[in-house]
Amino acid sequence: MKPIWVVDDDHAIRFVLEKALTRAGLPVRSFSNTRDVRAALQSEGPPQVLISDIRMPGGSGLELLAQVKAEHPRLPVIVMTAFSDLDSAVSAFQGGAFDYLAKPFDLQRAVELIRRAMEQSESDGALLDAQAHTPEMLGQAPAMQELFRAIGRLSQSQVTVLITGESGAGKELVARALHKHSPRADGPFVAINTAAIPKDLLESELFGHERGAFTGAQAMRRGRFEQAEGGTLFLDEIGDMPLELQTRLLRVLSDGHYYRVGGHSPIKSQVRVIAATHQHLEQRVRDGVFREDLFHRLNVIRLRLPPLRERREDIPLLARNFLQESSKELGVEPKRLSESALAQLCAFDFPGNVRQLQNLCHWLTVMAPSQVVEAKDLPPEVLEVAAADAAAAEKPAPATLQPADAVAAQAPAATPPGDWMQQVAEQVAQDFVRGEAGVWDRFSQRFEATLIEAALAHTRGRRIEAARLLGIGRNTITRKIQELGLDADE
């Protein structure tokens, strides 16, 4: 373990910190001036943590901080300052200090602060190693791992893909990953949000226009299909595309040709189309606002991106990554989440999904008062939900049963009409009375068959989607269909 360096011209301060850190089992080394510290940095490299006074003869602690941050940006620096010198503490934060100790300080608090700085130093080193191989998407949740496997299976394919998921979940990241790992990776990736462009301009945006095609068309313009030639065109929020443009898109997907607005010569398209939507396209088809034939053209392979509330185990990883990104963008030291703050974030539902978490981390980088973000530092929308949950938890519990009530509770409750579990229990009891054999197998098979038939009816026979809804594997549903004889009519 690297030592902790203490820099102060006051012998008493150096002495008490040395003793406190030694008792805590931490290696420590003291300096009386910044000149010796600079020489040690050159010859020995950085320590684990640097603790420096601000005002010292022969050199300012703020000047030392500036040099350290320029040469060793990941080294945590704790600044010591007198209560009357808090303006300097603000300057220290602006210079990238981890935190400050106001003299006279409590030794126990000082050791705790130094330990937190050490933890950040160690985690930053691990994070730097991980960032050297950081993929374009992050996720340890089973649903994300399944998505990564699907992207891998599609890596050599150029088939059309439909990505579904809530707004802010990261559908464009999935599209970019599909492009990056495809044979078209050397070609362009062009994205367009069909819901963000006015209806009158969308056709020209997609297919381009000839000069004079309409008022204001003073020159020929290449559309997104031409811009994406040889690569991938990502059509985001495809469910909002106007019907007349759906017809033109269907024609391109069907025969690979299109016309610029006002043009008369067909243009051959060599573009892979990836579409995305947060809407239920099957319902849009039933409502008559989305073409069924286009839906089937797009729905060759469907990938579902889970919302963040279904992959809460990914929140710490994503939050650390976003805090690092925000710190680089703003040129400041990255903030670190305390355990209590991280616990509240993991309990939050994030209706805006990954995009909301990213914005929240940017807000924390700017607004959190110290390097370690505590639960109280989180933005109001998180704190309000946490407060509401705490209030609900404090509501008085229902009255406990009195002895007479407890006896009554042991009697069977009245079965509501249509309670299928009770009906199954009664049927099983009748079979036992009649001496029927094989009750377990017979009822298990009927139960499995009912579940699979309901799922297949909901997905219109698509087995992969039915398996996902049931929470079983594709091979499992195929085997069950065969075993239960559900494909006899196919």
HELIX and SHEET records of a PDB file:
HELIX    1   1 HIS A   11  ARG A   23  1                                  13    
HELIX    2   2 THR A   34  GLU A   44  1                                  11    
HELIX    3   3 GLY A   61  GLU A   71  1                                  11    
HELIX    4   4 PHE A   83  ASP A   85  5                                   3    
HELIX    5   5 LEU A   86  GLN A   94  1                                   9    
HELIX    6   6 LEU A  107  GLN A  131  1                                  25    
HELIX    7   7 PRO A  142  ARG A  153  1                                  12    
HELIX    8   8 LYS A  171  LYS A  180  1                                  10    
HELIX    9   9 LYS A  199  PHE A  207  1                                   9    
HELIX   10  10 ARG A  224  GLN A  227  1                                   4    
HELIX   11  11 ILE A  238  ASP A  240  5                                   3    
HELIX   12  12 LEU A  243  ASP A  255  1                                  13    
HELIX   13  13 LEU A  281  ARG A  286  1                                   6    
HELIX   14  14 GLU A  292  LEU A  298  1                                   7    
HELIX   15  15 LEU A  308  GLU A  310  5                                   3    
HELIX   16  16 ARG A  312  ASP A  314  5                                   3    
HELIX   17  17 ILE A  315  LEU A  330  1                                  16    
HELIX   18  18 GLU A  339  ALA A  347  1                                   9    
HELIX   19  19 ASN A  353  MET A  367  1                                  15    
HELIX   20  20 ALA A  375  ASP A  377  5                                   3    
HELIX   21  21 PRO A  380  ALA A  393  1                                  14    
HELIX   22  22 PRO A  403  ALA A  409  1                                   7    
HELIX   23  23 TRP A  420  ARG A  434  1                                  15    
HELIX   24  24 VAL A  439  HIS A  458  1                                  20    
HELIX   25  25 ARG A  463  LEU A  470  1                                   8    
HELIX   26  26 ARG A  474  GLU A  483  1                                  10    
SHEET    1   A 5 VAL A  28  PHE A  31  0                                        
SHEET    2   A 5 ILE A   4  VAL A   7  1                                        
SHEET    3   A 5 VAL A  49  ASP A  53  1                                        
SHEET    4   A 5 VAL A  77  ALA A  82  1                                        
SHEET    5   A 5 ASP A  99  LYS A 103  1                                        
SHEET    1   B 5 PHE A 189  ASN A 193  0                                        
SHEET    2   B 5 THR A 232  ASP A 236  1                                        
SHEET    3   B 5 ARG A 272  THR A 277  1                                        
SHEET    4   B 5 VAL A 161  THR A 164  1                                        
SHEET    5   B 5 ILE A 301  ARG A 304  1                                        
SHEET    1   C 2 HIS A 257  TYR A 258  0                                        
SHEET    2   C 2 ILE A 267  LYS A 268 -1                                        
SHEET    1   D 2 ARG A 336  LEU A 337  0                                        
SHEET    2   D 2 VAL A 372  VAL A 373  1                                        
END                                                                             
